[in-house]
Structure formats: structure tokens, C-alpha cells
Amino acid sequence: QVQLVESGGGLVQPGGSLRLSCAASGSIFSIYAMGWYRQAPGKQRELVAGITSLGSTNYADSVKGRFTISRDNAKNTVYLQMNSLKPENTAVYYCSRPRYPENYWGQGTQVTVSS
């Protein structure tokens, strides 16, 4: 059974930084793409960043240049470094691994950007 456990969320002031971590277990981590999604109150869940098994990355336009996704296959962990945070980045952030017909999801970690 695949398990994804996020950590690293919290309260941060505008302009601050946070690094989210997602520890994966239950499968061969290195061969799968991974993604970070977020869901703000009253909004649909959206893709923030993705990383392939070979390390290629993609980002939502709204976070390009501020967020960086990375992975450490030796630690079965994917990270999301978030810099220059804005109040509109406030959301629950979820780690996900693609699977048909439904992705695997973590439980989410709350990120709140507020002064």
C-alpha cells in the first residue's frame, strides 16, 4: 500500500519561505513521477508542480520562479521549496503520485501566508 506523508507547512509572513516534504513508502519511489497540488478554500484542487522520474519539472504559471520541486530518491522524498510567498498561496498542499484511475494522495499540510 502506497503511503504519502507531507510535512513542513505552517504560518509564514508574506515574502517568507517554507519547504514542504513528502515521504513516500510502499512502492519503488524512483520510477514514478510525483506532484504537489494545493486546494484553497472554495476552490478546486490545482497542480502546483510536478517532477518526472528523470527529474524534469513543470510548474503552474503562478509559481514559476518562486517555487522549486525536487526529489531525493535515496530518501523516497519529494520536496517543494516555496520562496517569496504571497497571501494567495494560502492553501492545503498535497503530495500525489499518479495512478489509474485515481492518484495516490497524502493527507495534506496547511500553508498559511499572513502578516
C-alpha positions in Angstrom: 0.0 0.0 0.0 1.4 3.4 -1.0 1.6 6.0 1.7 2.4 9.7 1.2 3.1 11.8 4.3 3.5 15.6 3.9 5.2 17.9 6.4 6.6 21.4 6.6 3.5 23.5 6.4 2.8 26.4 8.8 2.2 30.1 9.2 4.6 32.4 7.4 4.6 36.1 6.6 4.3 37.4 3.1 7.7 37.2 1.4 8.8 34.3 3.5 9.8 30.8 2.6 8.8 27.3 3.5 10.0 23.9 2.4 7.4 21.1 2.2 8.5 17.4 2.3 6.6 14.3 1.2 7.9 10.9 2.4 6.7 8.0 0.3 6.5 4.3 1.1 5.0 1.2 -0.2 6.4 1.2 -3.8 9.6 1.8 -5.8 9.7 5.6 -5.5 12.3 6.4 -8.1 10.4 5.1 -11.1 7.3 7.3 -10.6 6.6 10.9 -11.3 5.4 13.0 -8.3 3.4 16.1 -7.9 2.4 18.8 -5.5 -1.1 20.1 -5.6 -3.0 22.7 -3.5 -6.5 23.5 -2.6 -7.6 26.8 -1.3 -11.0 27.3 0.5 -13.8 27.4 -2.0 -11.5 26.5 -4.9 -10.7 23.4 -6.9 -7.5 21.4 -6.3 -4.8 22.5 -8.7 -1.4 21.3 -9.8 1.4 23.4 -8.4 4.5 21.5 -9.6 5.5 18.1 -11.0 8.7 16.1 -11.4 9.3 13.1 -13.5 11.3 10.0 -12.6 14.2 11.6 -14.5 13.9 14.9 -12.8 12.2 17.0 -15.4 10.0 19.6 -13.8 6.9 21.7 -14.6 5.2 24.4 -12.7 1.9 26.4 -12.6 2.5 29.8 -14.1 1.6 31.5 -10.9 4.6 29.9 -9.0 7.3 29.8 -11.7 10.5 31.4 -10.4 9.4 31.2 -6.8 8.8 27.5 -6.1 11.1 24.6 -6.8 10.2 20.9 -6.8 12.9 18.4 -6.2 13.3 14.7 -5.2 15.8 12.6 -3.3 15.3 9.0 -4.4 17.6 7.7 -1.7 15.2 9.1 0.9 12.0 8.4 -1.1 11.1 12.0 -0.6 9.9 14.9 -2.8 10.3 18.5 -1.7 8.6 21.8 -2.6 10.7 24.8 -1.8 8.5 27.9 -1.7 10.0 31.4 -1.7 8.5 34.9 -1.9 5.2 33.5 -0.6 2.1 35.5 -1.1 -1.3 35.5 0.8 -2.9 33.9 -2.3 -0.6 30.9 -1.8 -2.6 30.0 1.4 -4.0 26.5 0.9 -3.7 22.9 1.9 -0.8 21.4 -0.1 -1.0 17.8 -1.1 1.6 15.4 -2.4 0.5 13.0 -5.1 1.6 10.0 -7.2 -0.1 9.2 -10.5 -2.2 6.1 -10.6 -5.0 4.9 -12.8 -7.9 5.6 -12.2 -7.2 7.7 -9.2 -3.9 9.2 -7.9 -2.5 8.4 -4.5 -2.8 11.4 -2.2 -1.2 12.4 1.1 -3.3 13.9 3.9 -2.2 17.4 3.1 -0.3 20.1 5.0 -1.7 23.6 5.7 0.3 26.6 4.4 -1.0 30.0 5.6 0.6 33.2 4.4 -0.4 36.1 6.5 1.0 39.1 8.4 
